[in-house]
Amino acid sequence: MAEIILEVDQQGSMVIPAELREKLGIEVGTKLIARVEGDRLVLETPAAVLAGLQALFAGVEGSMVDELIAERRAEAKRELCD
């Protein structure tokens, strides 16, 4: 797909062209999450954000919550012994 130039109007709005909406499955009512990465504006669906987070943590073994609880218990035990 070639690059598409979008224009921001006086109200700060822009229209996502139909070609892009169709390619990305964006329909009326679709919610998008916007964030800034450097000088880029990134728009993602909540499902895409969730999939990215799941991929990020897919290689983590064990429970981070269990690890945190174990650390806090060890810290509390050290404090009692001091």
LODREN-694620 format. One record per atom (N, C-alpha, C): z, x, y negated. Coordinates in steps of 0.1 Angstrom, whole numbers, padded with zeros to 4 digits, always signed. Layout:
<nodes>
ZXY/...
</nodes>
This chain:
<nodes>
+0000+0009+0012/+0000+0000+0000/+0000+0009-0012/-0008+0006-0022/-0009+0013-0034/+0003+0010-0043/+0006+0018-0052/+0017+0016-0061/+0014+0003-0070/+0024-0004-0073/+0022-0016-0082/+0031-0013-0094/+0026-0015-0106/+0033-0014-0118/+0039-0027-0122/+0052-0028-0124/+0059-0040-0129/+0063-0038-0143/+0063-0049-0150/+0067-0049-0164/+0080-0057-0166/+0089-0051-0174/+0102-0058-0177/+0099-0066-0190/+0103-0079-0190/+0101-0087-0202/+0113-0086-0211/+0112-0094-0222/+0123-0093-0232/+0137-0097-0227/+0137-0105-0217/+0150-0109-0211/+0155-0100-0200/+0147-0089-0198/+0151-0079-0188/+0147-0083-0174/+0138-0093-0173/+0134-0098-0160/+0121-0092-0156/+0118-0091-0143/+0105-0087-0138/+0102-0095-0126/+0089-0097-0123/+0084-0105-0112/+0080-0095-0101/+0085-0098-0089/+0081-0090-0077/+0068-0097-0072/+0057-0090-0072/+0044-0096-0068/+0045-0102-0053/+0037-0112-0051/+0036-0119-0038/+0034-0109-0027/+0025-0100-0029/+0022-0090-0018/+0034-0082-0014/+0043-0078-0023/+0055-0071-0019/+0065-0081-0013/+0066-0093-0019/+0076-0103-0013/+0072-0106+0001/+0059-0108+0004/+0055-0111+0018/+0057-0100+0027/+0054-0088+0023/+0056-0076+0031/+0071-0074+0035/+0080-0077+0025/+0094-0075+0028/+0102-0088+0032/+0095-0099+0033/+0101-0111+0038/+0110-0117+0027/+0107-0115+0015/+0115-0120+0004/+0110-0134+0001/+0119-0144+0002/+0115-0158-0001/+0124-0163-0012/+0121-0175-0017/+0129-0181-0027/+0144-0182-0022/+0153-0177-0030/+0167-0178-0026/+0172-0165-0019/+0163-0156-0016/+0167-0144-0010/+0176-0136-0019/+0187-0131-0014/+0196-0123-0023/+0193-0108-0021/+0193-0101-0032/+0190-0086-0031/+0201-0079-0037/+0204-0067-0032/+0215-0059-0038/+0207-0048-0045/+0211-0046-0058/+0205-0036-0066/+0215-0024-0068/+0210-0012-0068/+0218+0000-0071/+0209+0010-0077/+0215+0020-0084/+0208+0030-0090/+0210+0043-0082/+0199+0050-0079/+0200+0063-0072/+0192+0073-0081/+0200+0080-0088/+0194+0090-0098/+0187+0082-0109/+0173+0083-0110/+0166+0075-0120/+0158+0064-0113/+0162+0060-0101/+0155+0050-0094/+0163+0037-0093/+0157+0026-0093/+0163+0013-0090/+0159+0009-0076/+0169+0007-0068/+0167+0003-0054/+0171-0011-0052/+0163-0019-0046/+0166-0033-0042/+0166-0034-0027/+0176-0040-0021/+0177-0041-0007/+0183-0055-0004/+0180-0060+0008/+0186-0072+0013/+0200-0068+0018/+0209-0078+0018/+0222-0074+0025/+0221-0070+0039/+0211-0076+0046/+0209-0072+0060/+0204-0057+0061/+0196-0053+0052/+0191-0039+0052/+0203-0029+0049/+0212-0033+0039/+0223-0025+0036/+0232-0024+0048/+0235-0035+0055/+0243-0035+0067/+0237-0026+0078/+0224-0027+0080/+0218-0019+0090/+0219-0004+0087/+0218-0001+0074/+0220+0013+0070/+0234+0018+0073/+0244+0010+0070/+0258+0014+0073/+0260+0015+0088/+0255+0006+0095/+0257+0006+0110/+0250+0019+0115/+0239+0023+0110/+0232+0035+0115/+0240+0047+0111/+0246+0047+0099/+0254+0058+0094/+0266+0060+0103/+0273+0050+0107/+0285+0051+0115/+0282+0050+0130/+0270+0049+0135/+0267+0047+0149/+0272+0059+0157/+0272+0071+0152/+0276+0083+0160/+0291+0085+0159/+0299+0077+0152/+0313+0079+0151/+0320+0074+0164/+0327+0083+0170/+0334+0079+0183/+0348+0074+0179/+0353+0065+0186/+0367+0060+0184/+0367+0051+0172/+0379+0047+0169/+0382+0038+0158/+0387+0045+0146/+0381+0044+0135/+0386+0050+0123/+0400+0044+0119/+0402+0032+0122/+0415+0025+0120/+0426+0031+0128/+0423+0033+0141/+0432+0039+0150/+0436+0054+0146/+0426+0061+0141/+0428+0075+0137/+0437+0075+0124/+0434+0065+0115/+0443+0064+0103/+0457+0061+0106/+0459+0051+0116/+0472+0047+0120/+0480+0059+0126/+0473+0067+0134/+0479+0078+0141/+0483+0089+0131/+0474+0091+0121/+0478+0101+0110/+0490+0096+0102/+0491+0083+0099/+0502+0078+0091/+0515+0079+0100/+0514+0076+0112/+0526+0077+0121/+0531+0092+0122/+0522+0101+0123/+0525+0115+0124/+0532+0119+0110/+0526+0115+0099/+0532+0118+0086/+0546+0112+0085/+0548+0100+0089/+0561+0093+0088/+0571+0101+0097/+0567+0105+0109/+0576+0113+0118/+0580+0126+0111/+0570+0133+0105/+0573+0146+0098/+0583+0143+0087/+0582+0132+0079/+0591+0129+0068/+0605+0126+0074/+0606+0120+0085/+0619+0117+0091/+0626+0130+0096/+0618+0139+0100/+0624+0152+0105/+0628+0161+0094/+0623+0159+0082/+0626+0168+0071/+0640+0166+0065/
</nodes>
